[in-house]
Amino acid sequence: MSGDRLSARFAACASEGRAALVTFVTAGDPDLATSAGILAALPGAGADIIELGMPFTDPMADGPAIQRGNLRSLGGGTTLKALLAMVRDFRATDDATPIVLMGYFNPILAFGPERFAAEAKAAGIDGCIVVDLPPEEAAELTPALAAHGLHLVRLATPTTDAQRLPAVLNGASGFLYYVAVAGVTGANSAAAADIAAAVARLKAATPLPIAVGFGVRTPDQAAAIAAHADAVVVGSAIVDAIGDAAEARANDIPARVAAQVAALAQAVRTARKEQAA
């Protein structure tokens, strides 16, 4: 899918000699209006790609932070239809920043895979990460995504060996998401040396950009990964900050998130220069 937003953004970051910053937030967290404000603030703060979580009642791959974000979102009445409407509004002022939906297959199945793909594309979505849909079980969704020009981003883990990797890569597009730790989101970070070795192994197997996430919380951690990977994914730390601000009844949540993301973006954008120095 040359010429699409994801390809263009990765190419732009590569031309600048840096990794991309991918930020994850749950749609509708802590409420739809605030979530729309957060979404609008992310690109200006330095987010190169946005992962937008589809709220679900049983987010089995996610740790406590994103679980709570899902509950806040669902408690406020967020639906997949409302999520897509929010993205359509975002696209009225930003047609460049890639947005990838991340979540679980159940909401997509309930919505209808063909309807989902068509409406997601029309809203301005660029791809999907469906964490509980392994390659062997993806036939209900992949034709619809392909028909509408949506990327299917696959996940590799520390236990994805050489025998398993070809199945993961078959049909994958956009980028490959490397889950750096065995466990749920927000878990402990992997060692930088382990990540460097894993990225090198994956790059030998695919031309897709390699994004690394799970357990990345601080600018220093993001910088350590950005020295090796094509992209760094930060999610739980941002969702935690949203939850803390919501609990404190703060009225400036988008600004708080923007400041947090700006610090992460600065670390990611300078990581390779500092490594070279």
C-alpha positions as CSV (number, residue, x, y, z in Angstrom):
1,M,0.0,0.0,0.0
2,S,2.6,2.5,-1.1
3,G,1.6,6.1,-0.7
4,D,-0.7,5.5,2.3
5,R,-0.4,7.4,5.6
6,L,1.6,4.8,7.4
7,S,4.1,4.2,4.7
8,A,4.5,8.0,4.2
9,R,5.1,8.6,7.9
10,F,7.6,5.8,8.3
11,A,9.4,7.1,5.3
12,A,9.5,10.6,6.6
13,C,10.9,9.5,10.0
14,A,13.5,7.4,8.3
15,S,14.5,10.4,6.1
16,E,15.0,12.3,9.4
17,G,17.2,9.5,10.8
18,R,14.9,8.8,13.7
19,A,12.4,6.4,15.0
20,A,8.6,7.1,15.1
21,L,6.7,7.7,18.3
22,V,3.5,5.7,18.4
23,T,1.1,6.7,21.2
24,F,-1.8,4.5,22.4
25,V,-5.0,5.9,24.0
26,T,-8.3,4.3,24.5
27,A,-11.1,5.9,22.6
28,G,-13.7,7.5,24.9
29,D,-11.4,7.6,27.9
30,P,-12.3,9.2,30.2
31,D,-15.2,10.5,28.2
32,L,-15.8,11.1,24.5
33,A,-15.4,14.9,24.6
34,T,-12.1,14.7,26.5
35,S,-10.9,11.8,24.3
36,A,-11.5,13.9,21.2
37,G,-9.4,16.7,22.7
38,I,-6.6,14.2,23.5
39,L,-6.7,12.8,20.0
40,A,-6.5,16.3,18.5
41,A,-3.5,17.2,20.8
42,L,-1.3,14.2,20.1
43,P,0.2,15.1,16.7
44,G,1.2,18.6,17.8
45,A,2.9,17.1,20.8
46,G,5.0,14.8,18.7
47,A,3.0,11.6,18.2
48,D,3.9,10.3,14.7
49,I,1.3,7.5,14.7
50,I,-1.7,7.0,16.9
51,E,-3.0,3.7,18.2
52,L,-6.6,4.1,19.2
53,G,-8.0,1.5,21.5
54,M,-11.4,0.0,20.8
55,P,-12.9,-0.4,24.3
56,F,-13.8,-3.9,25.2
57,T,-15.0,-5.6,28.4
58,D,-12.3,-8.3,28.4
59,P,-9.0,-6.9,27.3
60,M,-7.0,-10.0,28.0
61,A,-3.6,-8.8,26.7
62,D,-3.8,-5.5,28.7
63,G,-2.6,-4.7,32.2
64,P,-4.5,-2.8,34.9
65,A,-3.9,0.7,33.4
66,I,-5.6,-0.1,30.1
67,Q,-8.2,-2.3,31.7
68,R,-9.3,0.7,33.8
69,G,-9.2,2.9,30.7
70,N,-11.6,0.4,29.0
71,L,-13.9,0.5,31.9
72,R,-13.9,4.3,32.0
73,S,-14.7,4.5,28.3
74,L,-17.4,1.9,28.4
75,G,-18.9,3.5,31.5
76,G,-19.3,6.7,29.5
77,G,-21.1,4.8,26.7
78,T,-18.4,4.7,24.1
79,T,-19.3,2.5,21.1
80,L,-17.5,1.5,17.9
81,K,-19.8,3.8,16.0
82,A,-18.9,6.7,18.3
83,L,-15.2,5.9,17.9
84,L,-15.4,6.1,14.2
85,A,-17.4,9.4,14.4
86,M,-14.5,10.8,16.5
87,V,-12.0,9.8,13.9
88,R,-14.0,11.4,11.1
89,D,-14.1,14.7,13.1
90,F,-10.3,14.4,13.6
91,R,-9.7,13.9,9.9
92,A,-11.5,17.3,9.2
93,T,-8.3,19.0,10.4
94,D,-5.6,16.3,10.2
95,D,-5.4,14.1,7.1
96,A,-1.8,13.1,7.6
97,T,-1.4,11.4,11.0
98,P,-1.9,7.7,10.7
99,I,-4.4,6.1,13.0
100,V,-4.4,2.4,13.7
101,L,-7.2,0.8,15.7
102,M,-6.1,-1.7,18.4
103,G,-8.2,-4.1,20.2
104,Y,-10.1,-7.4,20.2
105,F,-12.1,-9.2,17.6
106,N,-15.4,-9.5,19.5
107,P,-16.5,-5.8,18.8
108,I,-15.5,-6.2,15.2
109,L,-17.5,-9.4,14.8
110,A,-20.5,-7.9,16.5
111,F,-20.3,-4.8,14.2
112,G,-19.8,-7.1,11.1
113,P,-16.3,-7.4,9.6
114,E,-17.3,-6.1,6.1
115,R,-19.2,-3.1,7.6
116,F,-16.4,-2.5,10.0
117,A,-13.8,-2.4,7.3
118,A,-15.9,-0.1,5.0
119,E,-16.8,2.3,7.8
120,A,-13.3,2.4,9.3
121,K,-11.8,3.2,5.9
122,A,-14.4,5.9,5.3
123,A,-13.7,7.4,8.7
124,G,-10.0,7.7,8.0
125,I,-8.6,4.6,9.8
126,D,-5.3,3.3,8.3
127,G,-5.1,-0.2,9.8
128,C,-5.9,-2.6,12.6
129,I,-4.1,-4.6,15.3
130,V,-6.4,-7.3,16.6
131,V,-4.5,-8.9,19.4
132,D,-6.6,-12.1,19.9
133,L,-6.8,-13.0,16.2
134,P,-3.9,-15.2,15.2
135,P,-3.2,-15.8,11.5
136,E,-4.9,-19.2,11.6
137,E,-8.2,-17.5,12.7
138,A,-8.1,-14.3,10.7
139,A,-10.0,-15.4,7.6
140,E,-13.2,-13.7,8.8
141,L,-11.5,-10.3,8.8
142,T,-8.5,-10.2,6.4
143,P,-10.4,-10.2,3.1
144,A,-12.5,-7.2,4.3
145,L,-9.5,-5.3,5.4
146,A,-7.7,-6.0,2.2
147,A,-10.7,-5.0,0.1
148,H,-10.8,-1.6,1.7
149,G,-7.1,-0.9,1.7
150,L,-6.6,-1.3,5.5
151,H,-3.3,-2.6,6.9
152,L,-3.3,-5.6,9.2
153,V,-0.6,-5.1,11.7
154,R,0.6,-8.4,13.3
155,L,2.3,-9.0,16.6
156,A,5.5,-10.9,17.3
157,T,6.7,-11.8,20.8
158,P,9.9,-13.0,22.5
159,T,8.5,-16.6,21.9
160,T,7.9,-16.1,18.2
161,D,10.6,-18.5,16.9
162,A,11.9,-19.0,13.4
163,Q,9.3,-21.6,12.7
164,R,6.4,-19.4,13.7
165,L,7.5,-16.1,12.3
166,P,6.6,-16.8,8.6
167,A,3.0,-17.4,9.6
168,V,2.9,-14.1,11.6
169,L,4.4,-12.2,8.6
170,N,2.1,-13.8,6.0
171,G,-0.4,-11.0,5.2
172,A,1.1,-8.5,7.6
173,S,1.4,-4.9,6.5
174,G,2.0,-1.4,7.8
175,F,4.5,-2.5,10.4
176,L,5.3,-5.4,12.7
177,Y,4.5,-4.8,16.3
178,Y,7.1,-6.5,18.6
179,V,5.8,-7.2,22.1
180,A,9.0,-6.8,24.0
181,V,7.9,-8.6,27.2
182,A,6.0,-11.9,27.7
183,G,3.0,-10.6,29.6
184,V,0.4,-7.9,29.5
185,T,0.7,-4.2,28.7
186,G,2.4,-2.1,31.3
187,A,4.7,-4.9,32.4
188,N,8.4,-4.6,33.2
189,S,10.5,-3.4,30.3
190,A,12.9,-5.7,28.4
191,A,16.6,-5.1,28.5
192,A,17.9,-2.9,25.7
193,A,20.3,-5.6,24.5
194,D,17.5,-8.1,24.2
195,I,15.4,-5.6,22.2
196,A,18.4,-4.8,19.9
197,A,18.9,-8.5,19.2
198,A,15.1,-9.1,18.6
199,V,14.8,-6.1,16.2
200,A,17.9,-7.4,14.2
201,R,16.3,-10.8,13.9
202,L,13.0,-9.5,12.8
203,K,14.5,-7.1,10.3
204,A,16.4,-10.0,8.7
205,A,13.0,-11.7,8.1
206,T,10.8,-8.7,6.8
207,P,11.1,-5.3,5.2
208,L,8.3,-4.0,7.4
209,P,9.1,-1.4,9.9
210,I,9.5,-2.8,13.4
211,A,7.7,-1.1,16.3
212,V,8.5,-2.1,19.9
213,G,6.0,-1.7,22.7
214,F,4.7,-3.1,26.0
215,G,6.4,-1.9,29.1
216,V,7.7,1.4,27.7
217,R,6.9,4.1,30.2
218,T,9.6,6.8,30.4
219,P,11.5,9.0,28.0
220,D,14.7,7.2,28.8
221,Q,13.2,3.8,28.1
222,A,11.7,5.1,24.8
223,A,15.1,6.5,23.8
224,A,16.8,3.2,24.4
225,I,14.4,1.5,22.1
226,A,14.4,4.2,19.5
227,A,18.2,3.7,19.0
228,H,17.3,0.3,17.4
229,A,13.7,0.1,16.3
230,D,11.8,1.9,13.6
231,A,9.1,2.9,16.2
232,V,8.5,3.0,19.9
233,V,5.0,2.4,21.3
234,V,3.9,4.0,24.6
235,G,0.5,3.2,25.9
236,S,0.0,2.3,29.6
237,A,1.9,5.3,30.9
238,I,-0.3,7.7,29.0
239,V,-3.5,5.9,29.9
240,D,-2.3,5.9,33.6
241,A,-1.9,9.7,33.4
242,I,-5.3,10.1,31.9
243,G,-6.8,8.0,34.7
244,D,-5.0,10.0,37.4
245,A,-6.1,13.3,35.9
246,A,-9.7,12.1,35.6
247,E,-9.7,10.9,39.2
248,A,-8.5,14.3,40.2
249,R,-11.3,15.9,38.1
250,A,-8.7,17.9,36.2
251,N,-10.1,20.1,33.4
252,D,-6.8,20.2,31.4
253,I,-6.3,16.5,30.5
254,P,-5.5,17.0,26.8
255,A,-2.8,19.5,27.8
256,R,-1.3,17.2,30.4
257,V,-1.2,14.3,27.9
258,A,0.4,16.6,25.4
259,A,3.2,17.6,27.8
260,Q,3.9,13.9,28.6
261,V,4.0,13.0,24.9
262,A,6.2,15.9,24.1
263,A,8.8,14.6,26.5
264,L,8.6,11.2,25.0
265,A,8.9,12.6,21.5
266,Q,12.0,14.7,22.3
267,A,13.7,11.5,23.7
268,V,12.8,9.5,20.7
269,R,13.8,12.1,18.1
270,T,17.2,12.6,19.6
271,A,18.1,9.0,20.6
272,R,20.1,8.1,17.6
273,K,22.0,11.4,17.5
274,E,22.9,11.0,21.2
275,Q,24.0,7.4,20.5
276,A,26.2,8.5,17.6
277,A,27.8,11.2,19.8
